[in-house]
Amino acid sequence: MIETTDNKKFEFEVVGLVEDDEHHGFAVAYSQEADEFVVTDENGTLLEDDALAQEILDDFFVLAEESAPEDN
């Protein structure tokens, strides 16, 4: 559950785990209600470094696309 600065609360579900080159773990979570992805560190704390969060999301989307079944 994440509360925004305008006091809205959104429930997020972990949809993927990503590890960087230094073996730090990150969780990618998605809220259907907010239609938004967020990235947390291995302790569940939201990443404040927007550039790092975007890099983790980009890696996650590439991995998800590569693992998706092909339509024939």
HUZIGI-V712831 format. One record per backbone hydrogen bond with DSSP energy under -1.0 kcal/mol. CO is the residue of the C=O (numbers start at 1). NH is the residue of the N-H. E is the energy in kcal/mol with one decimal. If there is no record, write none. Layout:
co=[CO:CO]
nh=[NH:NH]
e=[E:E]
This chain:
co=[2:4:8:10:13:16:18:20:24:26:27:28:28:29:30:31:31:36:38:39:40:41:45:48:49:50:51:52:53:54:55:56:57:58:59:60:61:62:63]
nh=[10:7:4:2:30:28:26:23:20:18:40:15:16:38:13:35:36:31:29:47:27:44:41:50:53:54:55:56:57:58:59:60:61:62:63:64:65:66:67]
e=[-2.8:-1.8:-3.1:-3.0:-2.5:-3.1:-2.5:-1.9:-2.1:-2.6:-2.4:-3.1:-1.4:-2.5:-2.4:-1.4:-1.4:-2.4:-2.7:-2.4:-2.0:-2.0:-2.4:-1.1:-2.5:-2.4:-2.0:-2.5:-2.5:-2.7:-2.3:-2.5:-2.7:-2.0:-2.5:-2.7:-2.3:-2.3:-1.7]
